[in-house]
Amino acid sequence: MSDRDLSYSPPPAGSSKKRKSTGTSGTRAKRTKTQILDPFAGAKQAIQHALASPSSFAVPNDEDGTRSLVLMIAQYAKSLEGSVAVAGTSGQPGPPPKTQEQIKSEAERVALTISRGIKKQMTWRPTCKENRATYAFDGVCPDPRVFGAVLGLDGPPSFKMRKYSVDEFEGMVGRISSSARYSYLSLKGDINVRYNDGTGEFKISGKYGVGY
């Protein structure tokens, strides 16, 4: 969640030459819109067919096909369950359904952002020797299902604030450490995790110091 280098060096004084366009004169590259595919299109279609023709809708002829159909519908139902849970806890419309793979992928990106954000704050301070240097990382994860996955939960967080031990927290976001002044810095004590399911804002705070 890299900044582009927008620096510009003017041409040497006296130069009247203009940079030539890399594109063909009079033409511009057209942007193509990426089509977003519905991961549950197959499940929705199967449900629609079943409801439209309860006694005659087509079913797979083999066991593997039947298993695939049942699994597809079950995954869709699980995703809807997550959306309903979000709506129930936040009081807002539930987010669109997502596959477990989508949630996992987004959760991994959020976890990496958290890990890097905390590590960046772990610089040397006099209080490091006493293991009471502090950090506080703020971020936004608008989908409670994704933030729940970051914390290893099977759904959205049902809490506003929770404490985790270092081992628990690093088990979720990965090892967090740094070094400064020839000293190894690591997390110390409990980690406080706060999450607002209405806005998606979260804050992670705690202490760090010298030693493993």
C-alpha positions, 0 to 999 in steps of 0.5 A, spaced: 500 500 500 512 506 492 513 513 490 515 514 483 521 519 481 517 525 478 524 529 478 525 533 472 532 535 469 531 541 464 535 541 458 542 545 457 541 552 456 541 554 449 538 548 446 532 548 442 531 541 440 524 538 443 524 531 445 521 527 440 514 523 441 515 515 442 508 514 439 506 515 432 504 522 430 496 523 431 495 517 435 494 515 442 495 509 446 488 507 448 487 504 455 484 497 456 479 496 461 481 490 465 474 486 466 473 483 473 470 476 473 465 474 478 469 468 481 462 465 483 459 466 476 458 458 476 455 457 483 450 463 481 448 460 475 447 453 478 443 456 483 438 459 478 437 453 474 435 449 480 430 454 482 428 455 475 427 448 474 427 444 481 425 437 478 429 437 472 435 441 472 441 438 470 446 435 475 453 432 473 453 424 471 460 423 475 462 423 482 467 428 481 463 433 477 458 432 483 463 434 488 466 440 484 459 442 484 457 442 491 464 445 493 463 451 488 456 452 491 459 451 498 464 456 497 459 461 495 455 460 501 461 461 505 463 467 502 456 470 503 456 468 510 462 472 511 459 478 507 453 477 512 457 477 518 460 484 516 454 487 515 451 485 522 457 487 526 459 494 522 451 496 520 453 497 513 452 493 507 456 487 506 462 487 501 461 483 495 463 476 496 470 473 495 473 467 494 478 464 500 484 465 495 482 472 494 481 473 501 488 470 503 492 474 498 489 480 500 491 478 507 498 477 506 499 484 503 496 487 509 500 483 513 507 485 509 505 492 510 504 491 517 511 488 518 514 493 514 511 499 517 513 497 524 520 495 522 521 502 519 519 505 526 524 501 530 530 506 530 535 507 535 532 510 542 535 511 549 529 507 551 531 501 547 536 499 552 530 498 557 526 495 552 520 500 552 521 504 546 514 505 542 511 504 536 504 505 533 502 503 526 496 506 523 493 503 517 486 501 513 483 495 511 476 496 509 474 489 508 473 486 515 474 479 512 481 480 510 483 483 517 480 477 520 484 473 516 490 477 517 489 475 525 488 468 523 480 468 524 475 465 521 471 471 519 471 478 521 474 481 528 468 481 533 473 485 538 475 493 538 481 491 541 485 485 543 492 484 546 497 479 542 504 476 545 510 477 541 510 470 538 502 470 537 503 476 533 509 474 529 506 468 527 501 472 523 505 477 520 512 474 520 518 476 524 519 483 525 526 485 527 531 491 526 538 493 528 541 499 530 548 501 533 550 494 533 544 492 537 539 487 535 532 490 536 526 486 537 518 486 539 517 486 547 511 485 551 504 485 548 502 488 542 495 492 542 491 491 535 485 496 534 480 495 529 474 499 527 470 495 522 466 501 520 471 505 517 477 499 516 482 503 520 486 499 525 492 501 529 498 496 532 502 499 537 507 496 542 514 496 545 521 494 542 528 494 545 535 490 545 535 483 544 532 477 541 
